[in-house]
């Protein structure tokens, strides 16, 4: 399980192919929020936030976190 900190804020979020999905809009209580690029909502199985136009990043979706990006695995990728 990935624990996020404020250091992850504004980091790009990419899929398994390296395609940019958006950026980490912020971190609250260890949960990262994704500010998605257009159309990403339909590809991610994530809950929409009532407070902002952001999606929760499910810790089980996180494959890798580097100094440059957060890589997530989406269910529809091969």
Order of alpha helices (4+ residues) and beta strands (2+ residues): beta-beta-beta-beta-beta-beta
